[in-house]
Amino acid sequence: MSYLGLSSQSPFAINTAAGFGVFQLTLGLTGILRPYVMLNVWEVDTSVIAAKEKNLIEALIQLYGLRNVALGLMIVAVRSFADSRTLGSVVMCDLIVAFGDGFLQKRLTGGGEWKHWSFLPAGAGLGMLLLGYFD
């Protein structure tokens, strides 16, 4: 039996990955429709933002939202139309986003990185399960 040829067909794992996708989709829609809510989630003090910078910041948060919508839809689509190994690969790649977002929040606000990094162990475990490492 090939070590890398293993894949998990667990409905729990596949549906949990879809939940990760829906979560990202929700964050993305919030960023697009309510950018200042996302700034508050990121613990950014919006009272110190100059009026001329507000348009740029709003556009950047909406760009962040579009990225999360795309990632969320990708996870849900892969869950619906592909095998569990592909889904596991997508979940593992999505960890890069959570890792990077944690560093960006720490640099921007001086903390809050664990809001993002707390997903890394669960995401890595889920990705490995879907890739078949625990079969």
A tleap script that builds the chain and sets N, CA, C and O, in Angstrom:
source leaprc.protein.ff14SB
mol = sequence {
  NMET SER TYR LEU GLY LEU SER SER GLN SER
  PRO PHE ALA ILE ASN THR ALA ALA GLY PHE
  GLY VAL PHE GLN LEU THR LEU GLY LEU THR
  GLY ILE LEU ARG PRO TYR VAL MET LEU ASN
  VAL TRP GLU VAL ASP THR SER VAL ILE ALA
  ALA LYS GLU LYS ASN LEU ILE GLU ALA LEU
  ILE GLN LEU TYR GLY LEU ARG ASN VAL ALA
  LEU GLY LEU MET ILE VAL ALA VAL ARG SER
  PHE ALA ASP SER ARG THR LEU GLY SER VAL
  VAL MET CYS ASP LEU ILE VAL ALA PHE GLY
  ASP GLY PHE LEU GLN LYS ARG LEU THR GLY
  GLY GLY GLU TRP LYS HIE TRP SER PHE LEU
  PRO ALA GLY ALA GLY LEU GLY MET LEU LEU
  LEU GLY TYR PHE CASP
}
set mol.1.N position { 0.846 -1.168 0.000 }
set mol.1.CA position { 0.000 0.000 0.000 }
set mol.1.C position { 0.900 1.242 0.000 }
set mol.1.O position { 1.820 1.352 0.810 }
set mol.2.N position { 0.625 2.163 -0.908 }
set mol.2.CA position { 1.416 3.376 -1.040 }
set mol.2.C position { 1.094 4.361 0.078 }
set mol.2.O position { -0.070 4.636 0.367 }
set mol.3.N position { 2.136 4.880 0.693 }
set mol.3.CA position { 1.950 5.817 1.804 }
set mol.3.C position { 1.201 7.069 1.346 }
set mol.3.O position { 0.266 7.508 2.015 }
set mol.4.N position { 1.601 7.643 0.221 }
set mol.4.CA position { 0.948 8.854 -0.274 }
set mol.4.C position { -0.337 8.548 -1.032 }
set mol.4.O position { -1.113 9.460 -1.317 }
set mol.5.N position { -0.572 7.295 -1.360 }
set mol.5.CA position { -1.791 6.933 -2.069 }
set mol.5.C position { -3.005 6.820 -1.170 }
set mol.5.O position { -4.119 6.625 -1.656 }
set mol.6.N position { -2.807 6.939 0.137 }
set mol.6.CA position { -3.925 6.846 1.074 }
set mol.6.C position { -4.756 8.114 1.028 }
set mol.6.O position { -4.227 9.211 0.846 }
set mol.7.N position { -6.047 7.958 1.194 }
set mol.7.CA position { -6.908 9.132 1.327 }
set mol.7.C position { -8.019 8.809 2.302 }
set mol.7.O position { -8.435 7.658 2.433 }
set mol.8.N position { -8.488 9.817 2.972 }
set mol.8.CA position { -9.561 9.633 3.936 }
set mol.8.C position { -10.888 9.970 3.283 }
set mol.8.O position { -11.036 11.012 2.645 }
set mol.9.N position { -11.848 9.075 3.449 }
set mol.9.CA position { -13.192 9.299 2.918 }
set mol.9.C position { -14.166 9.642 4.036 }
set mol.9.O position { -15.380 9.539 3.857 }
set mol.10.N position { -13.650 10.044 5.170 }
set mol.10.CA position { -14.480 10.349 6.323 }
set mol.10.C position { -15.417 11.518 6.027 }
set mol.10.O position { -14.953 12.618 5.726 }
set mol.11.N position { -16.739 11.291 6.109 }
set mol.11.CA position { -17.678 12.407 5.907 }
set mol.11.C position { -17.451 13.526 6.921 }
set mol.11.O position { -17.650 14.700 6.608 }
set mol.12.N position { -17.038 13.167 8.125 }
set mol.12.CA position { -16.755 14.181 9.143 }
set mol.12.C position { -15.645 15.113 8.680 }
set mol.12.O position { -15.777 16.333 8.778 }
set mol.13.N position { -14.557 14.552 8.179 }
set mol.13.CA position { -13.424 15.368 7.742 }
set mol.13.C position { -13.795 16.222 6.534 }
set mol.13.O position { -13.452 17.403 6.475 }
set mol.14.N position { -14.489 15.631 5.584 }
set mol.14.CA position { -14.869 16.361 4.371 }
set mol.14.C position { -15.822 17.506 4.707 }
set mol.14.O position { -15.677 18.610 4.182 }
set mol.15.N position { -16.785 17.248 5.573 }
set mol.15.CA position { -17.740 18.297 5.940 }
set mol.15.C position { -17.114 19.354 6.849 }
set mol.15.O position { -17.501 20.521 6.796 }
set mol.16.N position { -16.154 18.956 7.679 }
set mol.16.CA position { -15.443 19.935 8.498 }
set mol.16.C position { -14.647 20.882 7.609 }
set mol.16.O position { -14.600 22.085 7.864 }
set mol.17.N position { -14.028 20.345 6.575 }
set mol.17.CA position { -13.306 21.197 5.623 }
set mol.17.C position { -14.267 22.172 4.946 }
set mol.17.O position { -13.927 23.335 4.733 }
set mol.18.N position { -15.456 21.700 4.610 }
set mol.18.CA position { -16.459 22.598 4.030 }
set mol.18.C position { -16.820 23.696 5.025 }
set mol.18.O position { -17.058 24.837 4.630 }
set mol.19.N position { -16.862 23.360 6.305 }
set mol.19.CA position { -17.115 24.368 7.338 }
set mol.19.C position { -16.026 25.427 7.373 }
set mol.19.O position { -16.312 26.608 7.567 }
set mol.20.N position { -14.763 25.007 7.184 }
set mol.20.CA position { -13.667 25.972 7.092 }
set mol.20.C position { -13.923 26.925 5.921 }
set mol.20.O position { -13.712 28.133 6.030 }
set mol.21.N position { -14.381 26.360 4.802 }
set mol.21.CA position { -14.661 27.179 3.624 }
set mol.21.C position { -15.790 28.164 3.855 }
set mol.21.O position { -15.698 29.324 3.453 }
set mol.22.N position { -16.853 27.712 4.498 }
set mol.22.CA position { -17.984 28.601 4.790 }
set mol.22.C position { -17.549 29.709 5.751 }
set mol.22.O position { -17.977 30.855 5.616 }
set mol.23.N position { -16.705 29.367 6.713 }
set mol.23.CA position { -16.186 30.375 7.645 }
set mol.23.C position { -15.419 31.451 6.890 }
set mol.23.O position { -15.614 32.642 7.132 }
set mol.24.N position { -14.544 31.033 5.973 }
set mol.24.CA position { -13.778 32.007 5.185 }
set mol.24.C position { -14.697 32.831 4.299 }
set mol.24.O position { -14.506 34.037 4.145 }
set mol.25.N position { -15.687 32.179 3.723 }
set mol.25.CA position { -16.650 32.890 2.887 }
set mol.25.C position { -17.365 33.973 3.694 }
set mol.25.O position { -17.558 35.087 3.208 }
set mol.26.N position { -17.753 33.648 4.912 }
set mol.26.CA position { -18.425 34.613 5.784 }
set mol.26.C position { -17.505 35.785 6.128 }
set mol.26.O position { -17.931 36.939 6.089 }
set mol.27.N position { -16.249 35.492 6.464 }
set mol.27.CA position { -15.293 36.572 6.733 }
set mol.27.C position { -15.114 37.462 5.508 }
set mol.27.O position { -15.046 38.685 5.622 }
set mol.28.N position { -15.038 36.839 4.346 }
set mol.28.CA position { -14.853 37.600 3.117 }
set mol.28.C position { -16.024 38.516 2.813 }
set mol.28.O position { -15.834 39.679 2.455 }
set mol.29.N position { -17.226 37.995 2.954 }
set mol.29.CA position { -18.406 38.826 2.705 }
set mol.29.C position { -18.488 39.979 3.699 }
set mol.29.O position { -18.899 41.084 3.344 }
set mol.30.N position { -18.099 39.721 4.934 }
set mol.30.CA position { -18.074 40.799 5.928 }
set mol.30.C position { -17.061 41.866 5.529 }
set mol.30.O position { -17.336 43.059 5.654 }
set mol.31.N position { -15.896 41.445 5.051 }
set mol.31.CA position { -14.882 42.403 4.617 }
set mol.31.C position { -15.331 43.240 3.432 }
set mol.31.O position { -15.002 44.423 3.344 }
set mol.32.N position { -16.079 42.634 2.521 }
set mol.32.CA position { -16.557 43.362 1.343 }
set mol.32.C position { -17.685 44.324 1.710 }
set mol.32.O position { -17.673 45.491 1.319 }
set mol.33.N position { -18.650 43.822 2.459 }
set mol.33.CA position { -19.853 44.603 2.742 }
set mol.33.C position { -19.701 45.543 3.936 }
set mol.33.O position { -20.312 46.611 3.969 }
set mol.34.N position { -18.894 45.152 4.907 }
set mol.34.CA position { -18.728 45.945 6.139 }
set mol.34.C position { -17.246 46.024 6.503 }
set mol.34.O position { -16.825 45.436 7.500 }
set mol.35.N position { -16.454 46.742 5.710 }
set mol.35.CA position { -15.001 46.754 5.947 }
set mol.35.C position { -14.601 47.250 7.334 }
set mol.35.O position { -13.605 46.786 7.888 }
set mol.36.N position { -15.357 48.180 7.898 }
set mol.36.CA position { -14.971 48.698 9.216 }
set mol.36.C position { -15.256 47.694 10.329 }
set mol.36.O position { -14.625 47.743 11.385 }
set mol.37.N position { -16.191 46.796 10.104 }
set mol.37.CA position { -16.400 45.702 11.063 }
set mol.37.C position { -15.158 44.814 11.078 }
set mol.37.O position { -14.700 44.398 12.143 }
set mol.38.N position { -14.613 44.523 9.892 }
set mol.38.CA position { -13.402 43.699 9.832 }
set mol.38.C position { -12.217 44.420 10.472 }
set mol.38.O position { -11.383 43.788 11.120 }
set mol.39.N position { -12.139 45.728 10.295 }
set mol.39.CA position { -11.064 46.471 10.966 }
set mol.39.C position { -11.191 46.351 12.477 }
set mol.39.O position { -10.184 46.241 13.175 }
set mol.40.N position { -12.409 46.370 12.986 }
set mol.40.CA position { -12.615 46.186 14.428 }
set mol.40.C position { -12.257 44.773 14.861 }
set mol.40.O position { -11.707 44.580 15.945 }
set mol.41.N position { -12.561 43.780 14.026 }
set mol.41.CA position { -12.172 42.401 14.330 }
set mol.41.C position { -10.648 42.303 14.395 }
set mol.41.O position { -10.101 41.579 15.226 }
set mol.42.N position { -9.977 43.027 13.525 }
set mol.42.CA position { -8.514 43.043 13.506 }
set mol.42.C position { -7.951 43.967 14.581 }
set mol.42.O position { -6.735 44.141 14.664 }
set mol.43.N position { -8.809 44.560 15.403 }
set mol.43.CA position { -8.412 45.432 16.512 }
set mol.43.C position { -7.691 46.692 16.052 }
set mol.43.O position { -6.781 47.169 16.730 }
set mol.44.N position { -8.094 47.236 14.896 }
set mol.44.CA position { -7.514 48.466 14.377 }
set mol.44.C position { -8.329 49.636 14.913 }
set mol.44.O position { -9.558 49.635 14.833 }
set mol.45.N position { -7.646 50.621 15.455 }
set mol.45.CA position { -8.312 51.822 15.965 }
set mol.45.C position { -8.672 52.709 14.778 }
set mol.45.O position { -7.812 53.409 14.243 }
set mol.46.N position { -9.927 52.682 14.366 }
set mol.46.CA position { -10.356 53.427 13.182 }
set mol.46.C position { -10.498 54.919 13.445 }
set mol.46.O position { -10.634 55.694 12.498 }
set mol.47.N position { -10.471 55.341 14.695 }
set mol.47.CA position { -10.623 56.770 14.995 }
set mol.47.C position { -9.396 57.582 14.591 }
set mol.47.O position { -9.487 58.799 14.430 }
set mol.48.N position { -8.259 56.926 14.429 }
set mol.48.CA position { -7.031 57.647 14.079 }
set mol.48.C position { -6.760 57.657 12.576 }
set mol.48.O position { -5.736 58.180 12.138 }
set mol.49.N position { -7.662 57.086 11.787 }
set mol.49.CA position { -7.472 57.034 10.338 }
set mol.49.C position { -7.886 58.377 9.742 }
set mol.49.O position { -9.005 58.843 9.955 }
set mol.50.N position { -6.976 58.987 8.998 }
set mol.50.CA position { -7.270 60.270 8.356 }
set mol.50.C position { -8.322 60.081 7.270 }
set mol.50.O position { -8.440 59.004 6.685 }
set mol.51.N position { -9.077 61.128 7.010 }
set mol.51.CA position { -10.183 61.052 6.048 }
set mol.51.C position { -9.704 60.628 4.663 }
set mol.51.O position { -10.372 59.835 4.000 }
set mol.52.N position { -8.553 61.145 4.213 }
set mol.52.CA position { -8.083 60.803 2.865 }
set mol.52.C position { -7.574 59.364 2.783 }
set mol.52.O position { -7.490 58.806 1.689 }
set mol.53.N position { -7.239 58.765 3.902 }
set mol.53.CA position { -6.767 57.382 3.904 }
set mol.53.C position { -7.913 56.381 4.001 }
set mol.53.O position { -7.718 55.197 3.725 }
set mol.54.N position { -9.091 56.829 4.383 }
set mol.54.CA position { -10.212 55.910 4.597 }
set mol.54.C position { -10.584 55.151 3.332 }
set mol.54.O position { -10.893 53.961 3.401 }
set mol.55.N position { -10.561 55.816 2.174 }
set mol.55.CA position { -10.902 55.132 0.925 }
set mol.55.C position { -9.903 54.029 0.607 }
set mol.55.O position { -10.291 52.938 0.190 }
set mol.56.N position { -8.616 54.309 0.803 }
set mol.56.CA position { -7.588 53.300 0.549 }
set mol.56.C position { -7.744 52.122 1.500 }
set mol.56.O position { -7.697 50.968 1.075 }
set mol.57.N position { -7.926 52.406 2.767 }
set mol.57.CA position { -8.059 51.333 3.754 }
set mol.57.C position { -9.310 50.508 3.491 }
set mol.57.O position { -9.284 49.281 3.589 }
set mol.58.N position { -10.401 51.181 3.157 }
set mol.58.CA position { -11.637 50.458 2.844 }
set mol.58.C position { -11.435 49.550 1.636 }
set mol.58.O position { -11.898 48.409 1.635 }
set mol.59.N position { -10.746 50.047 0.602 }
set mol.59.CA position { -10.489 49.238 -0.589 }
set mol.59.C position { -9.594 48.043 -0.265 }
set mol.59.O position { -9.816 46.949 -0.784 }
set mol.60.N position { -8.592 48.237 0.581 }
set mol.60.CA position { -7.704 47.127 0.943 }
set mol.60.C position { -8.437 46.059 1.744 }
set mol.60.O position { -8.200 44.867 1.547 }
set mol.61.N position { -9.322 46.470 2.640 }
set mol.61.CA position { -10.100 45.492 3.402 }
set mol.61.C position { -11.061 44.759 2.473 }
set mol.61.O position { -11.293 43.562 2.645 }
set mol.62.N position { -11.620 45.457 1.496 }
set mol.62.CA position { -12.494 44.786 0.536 }
set mol.62.C position { -11.699 43.812 -0.328 }
set mol.62.O position { -12.216 42.761 -0.705 }
set mol.63.N position { -10.457 44.144 -0.644 }
set mol.63.CA position { -9.581 43.212 -1.359 }
set mol.63.C position { -9.320 41.972 -0.509 }
set mol.63.O position { -9.345 40.848 -1.012 }
set mol.64.N position { -9.071 42.182 0.775 }
set mol.64.CA position { -8.936 41.071 1.725 }
set mol.64.C position { -10.207 40.218 1.713 }
set mol.64.O position { -10.138 38.989 1.733 }
set mol.65.N position { -11.357 40.876 1.681 }
set mol.65.CA position { -12.629 40.156 1.639 }
set mol.65.C position { -12.772 39.332 0.374 }
set mol.65.O position { -13.228 38.190 0.424 }
set mol.66.N position { -12.387 39.899 -0.760 }
set mol.66.CA position { -12.456 39.150 -2.022 }
set mol.66.C position { -11.558 37.922 -1.980 }
set mol.66.O position { -11.930 36.858 -2.475 }
set mol.67.N position { -10.376 38.069 -1.388 }
set mol.67.CA position { -9.472 36.924 -1.250 }
set mol.67.C position { -10.127 35.821 -0.428 }
set mol.67.O position { -10.061 34.648 -0.794 }
set mol.68.N position { -10.761 36.194 0.684 }
set mol.68.CA position { -11.393 35.187 1.532 }
set mol.68.C position { -12.612 34.568 0.869 }
set mol.68.O position { -12.865 33.377 1.046 }
set mol.69.N position { -13.372 35.345 0.109 }
set mol.69.CA position { -14.502 34.774 -0.632 }
set mol.69.C position { -13.988 33.747 -1.633 }
set mol.69.O position { -14.545 32.655 -1.745 }
set mol.70.N position { -12.923 34.093 -2.363 }
set mol.70.CA position { -12.362 33.156 -3.339 }
set mol.70.C position { -11.864 31.881 -2.660 }
set mol.70.O position { -12.121 30.782 -3.151 }
set mol.71.N position { -11.158 32.011 -1.542 }
set mol.71.CA position { -10.667 30.831 -0.825 }
set mol.71.C position { -11.820 29.987 -0.289 }
set mol.71.O position { -11.796 28.760 -0.387 }
set mol.72.N position { -12.820 30.643 0.272 }
set mol.72.CA position { -13.971 29.911 0.803 }
set mol.72.C position { -14.719 29.160 -0.281 }
set mol.72.O position { -15.069 27.993 -0.105 }
set mol.73.N position { -14.966 29.832 -1.412 }
set mol.73.CA position { -15.657 29.165 -2.520 }
set mol.73.C position { -14.818 28.032 -3.099 }
set mol.73.O position { -15.357 27.006 -3.511 }
set mol.74.N position { -13.497 28.216 -3.131 }
set mol.74.CA position { -12.628 27.156 -3.635 }
set mol.74.C position { -12.727 25.917 -2.749 }
set mol.74.O position { -12.832 24.800 -3.255 }
set mol.75.N position { -12.694 26.104 -1.442 }
set mol.75.CA position { -12.789 24.960 -0.533 }
set mol.75.C position { -14.132 24.257 -0.697 }
set mol.75.O position { -14.185 23.028 -0.761 }
set mol.76.N position { -15.213 25.025 -0.764 }
set mol.76.CA position { -16.543 24.424 -0.915 }
set mol.76.C position { -16.656 23.708 -2.261 }
set mol.76.O position { -17.241 22.627 -2.334 }
set mol.77.N position { -16.105 24.296 -3.328 }
set mol.77.CA position { -16.162 23.662 -4.644 }
set mol.77.C position { -15.343 22.373 -4.677 }
set mol.77.O position { -15.790 21.362 -5.218 }
set mol.78.N position { -14.150 22.411 -4.099 }
set mol.78.CA position { -13.320 21.198 -4.073 }
set mol.78.C position { -13.998 20.127 -3.239 }
set mol.78.O position { -13.926 18.947 -3.583 }
set mol.79.N position { -14.647 20.504 -2.160 }
set mol.79.CA position { -15.392 19.544 -1.342 }
set mol.79.C position { -16.504 18.895 -2.157 }
set mol.79.O position { -16.792 17.710 -1.986 }
set mol.80.N position { -17.127 19.665 -3.041 }
set mol.80.CA position { -18.262 19.160 -3.811 }
set mol.80.C position { -17.853 18.347 -5.034 }
set mol.80.O position { -18.547 17.398 -5.400 }
set mol.81.N position { -16.738 18.702 -5.672 }
set mol.81.CA position { -16.442 18.134 -6.983 }
set mol.81.C position { -15.145 17.345 -7.079 }
set mol.81.O position { -14.860 16.785 -8.137 }
set mol.82.N position { -14.351 17.278 -6.020 }
set mol.82.CA position { -13.059 16.598 -6.120 }
set mol.82.C position { -12.924 15.553 -5.021 }
set mol.82.O position { -13.833 15.356 -4.214 }
set mol.83.N position { -11.779 14.892 -5.004 }
set mol.83.CA position { -11.545 13.864 -3.992 }
set mol.83.C position { -10.977 14.483 -2.712 }
set mol.83.O position { -10.637 15.666 -2.674 }
set mol.84.N position { -10.884 13.673 -1.686 }
set mol.84.CA position { -10.470 14.179 -0.376 }
set mol.84.C position { -9.000 14.601 -0.357 }
set mol.84.O position { -8.630 15.493 0.407 }
set mol.85.N position { -8.167 13.984 -1.174 }
set mol.85.CA position { -6.755 14.383 -1.200 }
set mol.85.C position { -6.593 15.789 -1.756 }
set mol.85.O position { -5.786 16.570 -1.251 }
set mol.86.N position { -7.352 16.112 -2.787 }
set mol.86.CA position { -7.309 17.473 -3.322 }
set mol.86.C position { -7.800 18.463 -2.276 }
set mol.86.O position { -7.218 19.533 -2.098 }
set mol.87.N position { -8.870 18.100 -1.589 }
set mol.87.CA position { -9.405 18.953 -0.528 }
set mol.87.C position { -8.371 19.134 0.583 }
set mol.87.O position { -8.208 20.236 1.106 }
set mol.88.N position { -7.678 18.064 0.943 }
set mol.88.CA position { -6.630 18.157 1.954 }
set mol.88.C position { -5.508 19.086 1.530 }
set mol.88.O position { -4.985 19.842 2.348 }
set mol.89.N position { -5.135 19.035 0.262 }
set mol.89.CA position { -4.089 19.929 -0.245 }
set mol.89.C position { -4.524 21.386 -0.179 }
set mol.89.O position { -3.734 22.258 0.180 }
set mol.90.N position { -5.776 21.647 -0.524 }
set mol.90.CA position { -6.293 23.020 -0.470 }
set mol.90.C position { -6.331 23.518 0.973 }
set mol.90.O position { -5.970 24.664 1.241 }
set mol.91.N position { -6.764 22.670 1.898 }
set mol.91.CA position { -6.804 23.066 3.310 }
set mol.91.C position { -5.388 23.359 3.809 }
set mol.91.O position { -5.183 24.325 4.543 }
set mol.92.N position { -4.420 22.545 3.424 }
set mol.92.CA position { -3.038 22.784 3.848 }
set mol.92.C position { -2.509 24.098 3.265 }
set mol.92.O position { -1.813 24.841 3.957 }
set mol.93.N position { -2.828 24.389 2.011 }
set mol.93.CA position { -2.402 25.656 1.412 }
set mol.93.C position { -3.072 26.844 2.088 }
set mol.93.O position { -2.484 27.921 2.185 }
set mol.94.N position { -4.287 26.651 2.549 }
set mol.94.CA position { -5.021 27.718 3.224 }
set mol.94.C position { -4.361 28.099 4.550 }
set mol.94.O position { -4.576 29.200 5.057 }
set mol.95.N position { -3.566 27.201 5.104 }
set mol.95.CA position { -2.858 27.509 6.349 }
set mol.95.C position { -1.849 28.637 6.154 }
set mol.95.O position { -1.550 29.375 7.093 }
set mol.96.N position { -1.329 28.769 4.941 }
set mol.96.CA position { -0.393 29.853 4.643 }
set mol.96.C position { -1.076 31.201 4.863 }
set mol.96.O position { -0.463 32.142 5.367 }
set mol.97.N position { -2.345 31.285 4.481 }
set mol.97.CA position { -3.109 32.526 4.650 }
set mol.97.C position { -3.268 32.847 6.133 }
set mol.97.O position { -3.048 33.986 6.545 }
set mol.98.N position { -3.646 31.863 6.932 }
set mol.98.CA position { -3.822 32.094 8.369 }
set mol.98.C position { -2.496 32.483 9.024 }
set mol.98.O position { -2.455 33.356 9.891 }
set mol.99.N position { -1.425 31.833 8.606 }
set mol.99.CA position { -0.096 32.138 9.138 }
set mol.99.C position { 0.290 33.580 8.815 }
set mol.99.O position { 0.715 34.330 9.695 }
set mol.100.N position { 0.140 33.959 7.556 }
set mol.100.CA position { 0.479 35.317 7.133 }
set mol.100.C position { -0.399 36.374 7.775 }
set mol.100.O position { 0.092 37.430 8.176 }
set mol.101.N position { -1.696 36.100 7.876 }
set mol.101.CA position { -2.607 37.057 8.509 }
set mol.101.C position { -2.229 37.301 9.967 }
set mol.101.O position { -2.352 38.419 10.465 }
set mol.102.N position { -1.771 36.258 10.645 }
set mol.102.CA position { -1.337 36.419 12.030 }
set mol.102.C position { -0.147 37.358 12.145 }
set mol.102.O position { -0.114 38.222 13.021 }
set mol.103.N position { 0.835 37.189 11.256 }
set mol.103.CA position { 1.992 38.085 11.274 }
set mol.103.C position { 1.595 39.517 10.945 }
set mol.103.O position { 2.092 40.461 11.558 }
set mol.104.N position { 0.696 39.676 9.973 }
set mol.104.CA position { 0.262 41.026 9.609 }
set mol.104.C position { -0.485 41.701 10.751 }
set mol.104.O position { -0.287 42.888 11.009 }
set mol.105.N position { -1.344 40.947 11.436 }
set mol.105.CA position { -2.063 41.564 12.546 }
set mol.105.C position { -1.110 41.935 13.672 }
set mol.105.O position { -1.254 42.997 14.278 }
set mol.106.N position { -0.144 41.078 13.958 }
set mol.106.CA position { 0.827 41.392 15.019 }
set mol.106.C position { 1.605 42.653 14.670 }
set mol.106.O position { 1.838 43.499 15.533 }
set mol.107.N position { 2.006 42.783 13.410 }
set mol.107.CA position { 2.745 43.974 12.984 }
set mol.107.C position { 1.867 45.224 13.048 }
set mol.107.O position { 2.340 46.301 13.412 }
set mol.108.N position { 0.602 45.082 12.696 }
set mol.108.CA position { -0.301 46.229 12.636 }
set mol.108.C position { -0.780 46.678 14.008 }
set mol.108.O position { -0.829 47.874 14.293 }
set mol.109.N position { -1.133 45.716 14.860 }
set mol.109.CA position { -1.765 46.073 16.137 }
set mol.109.C position { -0.919 45.720 17.356 }
set mol.109.O position { -1.257 46.109 18.474 }
set mol.110.N position { 0.167 44.993 17.158 }
set mol.110.CA position { 0.999 44.596 18.285 }
set mol.110.C position { 0.516 43.342 18.990 }
set mol.110.O position { 1.073 42.972 20.024 }
set mol.111.N position { -0.488 42.689 18.471 }
set mol.111.CA position { -1.028 41.466 19.072 }
set mol.111.C position { -2.144 40.909 18.212 }
set mol.111.O position { -2.342 41.334 17.074 }
set mol.112.N position { -2.863 39.962 18.764 }
set mol.112.CA position { -3.995 39.374 18.055 }
set mol.112.C position { -3.635 38.290 17.057 }
set mol.112.O position { -4.505 37.775 16.354 }
set mol.113.N position { -2.352 37.941 16.989 }
set mol.113.CA position { -1.932 36.930 16.011 }
set mol.113.C position { -2.571 35.572 16.264 }
set mol.113.O position { -2.771 34.800 15.327 }
set mol.114.N position { -2.894 35.271 17.524 }
set mol.114.CA position { -3.457 33.957 17.837 }
set mol.114.C position { -4.898 33.814 17.374 }
set mol.114.O position { -5.427 32.703 17.348 }
set mol.115.N position { -5.543 34.919 17.007 }
set mol.115.CA position { -6.858 34.809 16.365 }
set mol.115.C position { -6.730 34.044 15.052 }
set mol.115.O position { -7.672 33.377 14.622 }
set mol.116.N position { -5.583 34.138 14.427 }
set mol.116.CA position { -5.325 33.467 13.157 }
set mol.116.C position { -4.579 32.151 13.376 }
set mol.116.O position { -4.923 31.120 12.797 }
set mol.117.N position { -3.564 32.207 14.216 }
set mol.117.CA position { -2.717 31.033 14.418 }
set mol.117.C position { -3.428 29.908 15.147 }
set mol.117.O position { -2.990 28.760 15.075 }
set mol.118.N position { -4.504 30.206 15.839 }
set mol.118.CA position { -5.228 29.138 16.539 }
set mol.118.C position { -5.848 28.141 15.565 }
set mol.118.O position { -6.179 27.023 15.958 }
set mol.119.N position { -6.009 28.528 14.307 }
set mol.119.CA position { -6.553 27.616 13.302 }
set mol.119.C position { -5.491 26.686 12.719 }
set mol.119.O position { -5.828 25.688 12.082 }
set mol.120.N position { -4.218 27.000 12.928 }
set mol.120.CA position { -3.154 26.206 12.311 }
set mol.120.C position { -3.142 24.746 12.755 }
set mol.120.O position { -3.081 23.873 11.889 }
set mol.121.N position { -3.195 24.423 14.052 }
set mol.121.CA position { -3.182 23.005 14.430 }
set mol.121.C position { -4.396 22.238 13.906 }
set mol.121.O position { -4.263 21.121 13.406 }
set mol.122.N position { -5.581 22.844 14.022 }
set mol.122.CA position { -6.789 22.164 13.533 }
set mol.122.C position { -6.741 22.000 12.021 }
set mol.122.O position { -7.100 20.946 11.497 }
set mol.123.N position { -6.300 23.037 11.321 }
set mol.123.CA position { -6.207 22.959 9.866 }
set mol.123.C position { -5.173 21.949 9.405 }
set mol.123.O position { -5.402 21.216 8.443 }
set mol.124.N position { -4.026 21.906 10.093 }
set mol.124.CA position { -2.990 20.933 9.734 }
set mol.124.C position { -3.481 19.512 9.991 }
set mol.124.O position { -3.273 18.622 9.167 }
set mol.125.N position { -4.128 19.302 11.127 }
set mol.125.CA position { -4.664 17.969 11.419 }
set mol.125.C position { -5.720 17.550 10.417 }
set mol.125.O position { -5.728 16.410 9.953 }
set mol.126.N position { -6.611 18.473 10.082 }
set mol.126.CA position { -7.657 18.170 9.107 }
set mol.126.C position { -7.061 17.906 7.731 }
set mol.126.O position { -7.466 16.969 7.043 }
set mol.127.N position { -6.098 18.733 7.331 }
set mol.127.CA position { -5.453 18.518 6.036 }
set mol.127.C position { -4.741 17.180 5.970 }
set mol.127.O position { -4.833 16.475 4.964 }
set mol.128.N position { -4.032 16.822 7.035 }
set mol.128.CA position { -3.345 15.527 7.059 }
set mol.128.C position { -4.340 14.374 7.048 }
set mol.128.O position { -4.102 13.355 6.399 }
set mol.129.N position { -5.450 14.526 7.761 }
set mol.129.CA position { -6.485 13.490 7.746 }
set mol.129.C position { -7.028 13.303 6.342 }
set mol.129.O position { -7.171 12.173 5.875 }
set mol.130.N position { -7.333 14.414 5.659 }
set mol.130.CA position { -7.865 14.328 4.301 }
set mol.130.C position { -6.830 13.787 3.317 }
set mol.130.O position { -7.186 13.138 2.334 }
set mol.131.N position { -5.563 14.051 3.579 }
set mol.131.CA position { -4.504 13.520 2.720 }
set mol.131.C position { -4.239 12.040 2.981 }
set mol.131.O position { -3.501 11.402 2.230 }
set mol.132.N position { -4.829 11.497 4.029 }
set mol.132.CA position { -4.721 10.070 4.285 }
set mol.132.C position { -3.632 9.666 5.248 }
set mol.132.O position { -3.338 8.476 5.361 }
set mol.133.N position { -3.019 10.601 5.948 }
set mol.133.CA position { -1.939 10.260 6.857 }
set mol.133.C position { -2.404 9.446 8.058 }
set mol.133.O position { -1.591 8.767 8.686 }
set mol.134.N position { -3.682 9.497 8.389 }
set mol.134.CA position { -4.183 8.773 9.548 }
set mol.134.C position { -5.009 7.551 9.180 }
set mol.134.O position { -5.577 6.901 10.058 }
set mol.135.N position { -5.081 7.229 7.891 }
set mol.135.CA position { -5.852 6.044 7.461 }
set mol.135.C position { -5.133 4.759 7.812 }
set mol.135.O position { -5.636 3.672 7.525 }
savepdb mol mol.pdb
quit
